[in-house]
Amino acid sequence: MTYVDGFVAAVPTANKQAYIKHAETSAALFKAYGALSVIECWGDDLPDGKVNSLHTAVMRKDDETVVFSWVTWPDKATRDAGWEQLMADPRMQPDVNPMPFDGERLIYGGFEMIVGP
């Protein structure tokens, strides 16, 4: 069954091009290690919530934009093997492909797809 990794982060708006470069490099590697697709989205219409919102979830600062991303895998076993390979790949190391945002505020997790294509 399809498995999905989801990500939400706050990226300094001035780093948009650096983020796109990071995302493109990472997407190619995800696909090389078994991912079916990688989707990266730059926040455009994100309302403030009364209790919570994407802004507060990632503690977005005034000069940051929220990004929402997901990776689809054929199944959890492929995802687990893919992540192991990704983390060992020198092209994913911070000195080669640095995250242009604060990784401590990155929200991520794996999900079993229950409704979808």
Rosetta blueprint (number, residue, H / E / L):
1 M L
2 T L
3 Y E
4 V E
5 D E
6 G E
7 F E
8 V E
9 A E
10 A E
11 V E
12 P E
13 T H
14 A H
15 N H
16 K H
17 Q H
18 A H
19 Y H
20 I H
21 K H
22 H H
23 A H
24 E H
25 T H
26 S H
27 A H
28 A H
29 L H
30 F H
31 K H
32 A H
33 Y L
34 G L
35 A L
36 L L
37 S E
38 V E
39 I E
40 E E
41 C E
42 W E
43 G L
44 D L
45 D L
46 L L
47 P L
48 D L
49 G L
50 K L
51 V L
52 N L
53 S L
54 L H
55 H H
56 T H
57 A H
58 V L
59 M L
60 R L
61 K L
62 D L
63 D L
64 E E
65 T E
66 V E
67 V E
68 F E
69 S E
70 W E
71 V E
72 T E
73 W E
74 P L
75 D L
76 K H
77 A H
78 T H
79 R H
80 D H
81 A H
82 G H
83 W H
84 E H
85 Q H
86 L H
87 M H
88 A H
89 D L
90 P H
91 R H
92 M H
93 Q L
94 P L
95 D L
96 V L
97 N L
98 P L
99 M L
100 P L
101 F L
102 D L
103 G H
104 E H
105 R H
106 L L
107 I E
108 Y E
109 G E
110 G E
111 F E
112 E E
113 M L
114 I L
115 V L
116 G L
117 P L
